[in-house]
């Protein structure tokens, strides 16, 4: 079967296809390395001690995650600290993105925490020197909560979200959309997040988006430089460039990877908003459409697998209505930005599948477009036929 015909390609677990084998580090070496680094970061009388480190099961899709338990003395009091280190992946692992800029992710999270009520984990340190852990990294607090699973997807069957009541899922849905509203309401993003502005972008949402779209084509060119190319992705890029909506409104801070799988919840309420490597200045519809599309991606896979899914959850009209109620802005051109979301996801997944093939975890299909799991979705969106078949 091709990747277009089955949710997990040739039957491999999706997380294993996405993760190269060399992303798994030795935890004893990590503990000793982090101990040495932390000792140098803290005052001499802190007496820092790293009690243990561990790697989460889903590690390695983009940046690497290391969970650290440490303790040190501060202001005369000994305290334990539960930390997370996010480490830039090494170039030998055939990374998903051409660069990760961990310091920028750190700066975004710190600014969002300072300027809004969005629940981002507190950030402690950013370390650009690769000598400590083998690559740049930053450290943040560890927050406990529930995350909607990707493997198996939360809408495939028994999971804390699938088994919740319709009212609980609606609570989670509305609270998640409200996160976008709070982010987009941060004042003067052009100043506070000037480091995110692309050098050739103007200040309007349209100007920022055009620059962002140009970078997306550049990312595709990089992702396919040493492997197959996708006629479908190239068709989508051409269509998007020819149909950019006019939008003279100011660009806002966009989370970029605005999906519920990047949020931790307690009692269906967000307690931590994670993964900021795709943050950008641009039109607010980028975030709204991405949140809806990533759920539709899982819903379409559920349909292929003959599963009922969660068709009443994160429906586009409901998300748009909640966003409008929270902000006073009715999202526009969502058909267009849904194509853009599908294109972005297609390019990322094309790179992921190329990486899986390179690491011997998947076989190359005869048609490169079959490396896109949501091939039919993107084709139907480009043909204007997708949303009419959505329940």
N, C-alpha and C positions, 0 to 999 in steps of 0.2 A: 504494500500500500504506500501511497505518497503521503507527504505531510499534509496535503490538502484533504485527504480522505479519512484521516483518523486523528483524534485530538493530540496524540503523542507520537506522531511520525510513525516510525516502524515498530512501535511498541515499547521503546525505552521509556523509563521514567523521565519526565520533562526536566526535573532538576538535575538529573545526571547528564542528560544531553547538553544542558546549558553550562555545566561546570567542567572545566578542564581538570585532568587528574593532578596537575602540578600545583593547584591552588591550595592543597592541603598541607599545612605547616606542622612541624613538630612542636607540640605544646610545651614540652620541657624546655626546648630552646627559646620559645617565645616568652615563657615565664622569666627565664634568666635575663633575656634581653630587655624585657619591659621593666624588670626590677632595676637593672642598671640605669636605664633611661629615667625612670621615675625618681630614683635617688638623686640624680643630677638635676632634676627639675625642682625639687623641693628643698627647703632649707636643711642644713646639716642636722639640726635637732629634730627634724620630722621623723627620723628613724623609719623610713618607708619600708613596707614589707608587702610583696605581692604573694598572696596565699595560693593563687591558682589562676589558670586561664583555660578557656575552652572555646571550641569552634561550634557555632550553631549548625544544625543539619543543612540549612538552606544557604550556606556560605558560598561565595565565589561567583555569583552571577555578574556582578559589576565590581565594585570595590569589595575587599575582604573585610569580614567582621570578626573581631576577637572579643570575647567577654572576659573581663578581668575583675577579680576580687582582690582588693588591696586595703591596706590600713596605714595610717600615719598619724602623727601627733601634730596638732595645730592649736595655737593659743593655749597650750598646756593640757589639751584634752585629746585623748586617743580615740580615733573614730574609724569605722569601717566604711569603705566606699565601693559601690558596685558600678563599674565603668564599662564602656564600650569603646574599643579602638576601631576606627574605620581606616583601612590601609589600602593605598593605591595598588592595583594589581600590577604584577611585573610584566614587562614587555614580552617575556618568553611565553606567557600564558595566552597570547593572541587576544588581547583585551577587546571588550565589546565596543568601547569608545576610544578615540585617538588620544584623548587626554582626560584627566579626572580633576585636576586642580583642587586638591583636598583643602587647601587654605581658603579658596573661594567658598566651598561648601560650608566650612566653619564660619566664615564671615556672614554668609546668608543666614544661617541658623541663629547666630548671635544677634544680628540686626532684627530678625523677625521676633525673637524673644524680647528684645528691648522695646520694639515699636508696636506690638500688638498683643492681644490676649491669646493668640494661637499657641497651643501647648507644644512647644518644641522642647526637647531635652536640653538641660543646661550644658553648655560646652565649656571645657576646661582648658585644653591646650591644642595648638596646631603645631605640628612638627614637620617642617619642610625638608629637613636633613634625612636622607635615606639610610644613613649609616646605622641608626638605632635598630630598626626593624626590617631593613632591606628596601624600604620604599617610604615616601611621605605618608603621614597619617594625622588624624586628629582624634582627640579623646572627648567623650561626652558622658553624661550620666546615663545609667541604665534604668529604664522605666519598665515596670511590670504591667502587663495587660494582655489582651487577646487580639490577635491579628487574623483577619479573614484569610484562610489558607489558599495558596496557589496550587499546591499539590497535596491531594487532589483538590481541584478548584472548589471553593466554598459552596458553589451552586450545584455540585454534582451529587450530593447526598449528605449523609449524616455529618454535620459539623455544628459548632455552636451557633453559627449564623443561619445555616439552613434549618436547624431545628427550632429557631426562635419563632415567636409569634409574629404575625403581620405587623402588629403595633410596635413591637421591639425593633423590627427591621426598619420601620418607618422612622422611629426615633433615631436610629443610627444613620439612616439616609439623610434626614434633615440636618442633623448635627454635622455630617460630613460636608454637605453643601455650604453650611454656614462657615466652615473653615475657609472655603474659597472666598466667601463674601468678606470675611475679616482680613484675609491677605490682600485682596484687591482694594480694600479701604485704607491701607497704609498710606499716610500722606506723603506727598513729594517723593515718590519712588525713584524719580530720575536723579535725585540728589543722594538719597540714602543708599541706593543700590547702583550708583554710577559705575561701579566695577563690573556690572553685568551688561552694560550697554555695549553693543557691538560697534566697532569703530566707524562703520559706514551707516549707522542707523540714525534716523531722525527721532523726534520726541513723540510723534503720534503713534497710535496703535498700528496703523497701517504701515508706516515707515519702519517701525520696529519689526513688524511681521515680515515685510519684504526682505529685510536683512537676515532674519531668522530662517526664512525659506531658502535663501541663498546658501546659508551654512548647512542646511539640511541636504541640499544637493552635494555640497562639498563632503559631507559625512558619507553619503552614498558612494561617491567616487573613491573615498578612502577605504570604505568597507569592502569594495569589490575590486580593489587594485590588483590583488593577487589571486583572484578566484572568479567564479562565474558572475555574470551580470543578469539583472532581472528586467525583461521588457515591460512587465507590469508596473514595477516601481518607476521606471523611466517615463512611462505613459502618465502615471499619476503626478509626477513632478512637473511634467509639461503642462498638464491640465491646471494644476494649482497655480503655477506661475502666470498662466493666461487668464485667471479668473479671480485675482485677489480682490476681496471686497473693499470698497472705500470705507475708511474709518478714521475721521479726524480727531477722535477722542484721545486723551493722553494715554500712553502706555501705562500699564499697571505691573506690579510684581506678580509674575506667574510662577507657581510652584513647579510646573513642568511635568512632574510625574504624579499628578493628582489623582491617585486611585486609592480605594479603601484598603488595598493590600499594603499600603505604606502608612497606615494609621494603626496605632494601638488603642484599644477601647477597654473601658471598664463599665459594666452595666450599660453597654451600647452607647457610651459617651466617649468622645476622643480624649485620650490622655497624653498622646505623643504623636507628633507628625514627623515622619522620617523621610530620608532619601531626597536630598536637595540637589543632586548633581545635574538635573535638567532645568534648574531655575533660570528664568529669563525675564526681560521686560518685553511686554507685548500685549495683544488684545486679550481681554478676560475670557473670551470664548474659547481660547486654547485650552484653558483649564477645565471649563465646563464640558466641552466636547470630549476631552480625554477621559474624564471621570465616567461619562456615560459609555464611551466606546469600550473601555477596558471591561466593563460589565457585559456589554454586548458580545465582546470577543468570547468570554466564557459561556454566555448563553448560546452562541452559535455552536461552540464545541459540544455543549450538552445536547443540543438538538441532533448533531451528527451521531452522538453516542446513544441516542434514543432515550435520554433522560429528560424529566420534566423541567429541570432548572428552576429559576426564580423569575418568571416573566413579569411579575408585578413589582419588581425591585429595581430602583434606579432607572425608571423609564424616563425617556428624554423630556417629555412634557412635564413630568412631575419635578424633575431636577430644575428645569428652566423656570417653572412657576415658583419654586422655593427660592431660587436665586433672585428672581425679580422681587419677591416679597421682602427679602433680606436687604437688598441693595437699591431698589428703585430702578434698576436697569434690566430691561428685558433682553436676554441674550438674542443676538441676531446672527444670521448666516450660519446656523448650526449644521446645515447640510454640508457647506463648504468645510467648516472646521472639523467635521466628522471625517471627511476624506483626508484632511491633513493628519488627524489622529491615526487613522488606519494606515496612512503612508509612513508615518514615523514608526509605528509599531512594526510594520512590514520590514522596514529597513533594519531595525534592531534585530528582529527575529531572523532575517536573512543573514545577518552577521553571526548571530548565535548558531544558526544551523551550519554556516560555513565553518565555524570554529569546531562544532561537533564532528563534522566530516574530517577536518584536519587532524583531530585527536582520535580518529578511528571509532567514534561512538555512533556514527550514522553513515549510511551509504548515500552517495550523490545521486539524485533523481535524474531521469532523462531530460525533464523540462525544469530549468532552474526556478521557474515561478512556483513549482510545487514545494519549494522550500519555505513558502509563505503559508502558514497554517490557515490564515483567514483570506486566502486568495479569492474565493468566491465573494466574500464580503466586499473587498476592495473593488473587484470588478463590477459588482452590482451598484456600489456607491457611485462609481464613475459613470455608469450607465443610467443613473437616476432611478434604480429599481430596488434599492435595498430597503428603505424605510417602509415601503408599501407592503413588505412581507413580514415586518416585525409585528408581533401581536400587540 
